[in-house]
């Protein structure tokens, strides 16, 4: 069974958005370790890496939900799930006819 072009494009766009959001979320999660491994000082208050030698920053326990990429990642997961449910429902309806 062949899908219509707009549905296929929407499906690919949803997968691309989810992949991009997952990449960004992963980068945010691993930013402190990557910064420290690279010889920088991680500023937990601003969530930025300092390589200019401005000093040592105090550790601030930041929840995952405070990362800017978290709501984007959650929205993309929900959009992906909705798209999958709608495609499954459309395929089921097409088989019944």
HUJOCOR-V799075 format. One record per pair of residues at least 12 apart in sequence whose ideal C-beta (glycine too) atoms are under 8 Angstrom apart, sorted by the first residue. I is the first residue (numbers start at 0). J is the second residue. D is the distance in whole Angstrom. If there is no record, write none. Layout:
i=(I;I)
j=(J;J)
d=(D;D)
This chain:
i=(0;0;2;6;6;9;10;10;13;13;13;13;14;16;16;16;17;17;17;17;19;20;20;20;20;20;20;21;21;23;23;23;24;24;24;24;24;26;27;27;27;27;27;28;28;30;30;31;33;34;37;38;40;40;40;40;40;41;42;43;43;43;43;43;44;44;46;46)
j=(90;93;86;86;89;82;82;86;75;78;79;82;79;75;78;79;75;76;78;79;75;68;71;72;74;75;76;72;75;68;71;72;66;68;69;71;72;68;46;66;67;68;69;63;66;46;48;43;48;48;50;50;52;53;54;55;56;56;56;56;57;58;59;61;56;59;61;66)
d=(7;6;8;7;8;7;6;7;8;6;5;5;7;5;7;8;4;7;7;5;8;7;5;4;8;4;8;6;8;4;7;7;7;4;7;8;4;8;7;5;7;5;8;7;7;7;7;7;8;4;8;7;8;7;7;6;6;6;4;6;7;6;4;6;7;6;7;7)
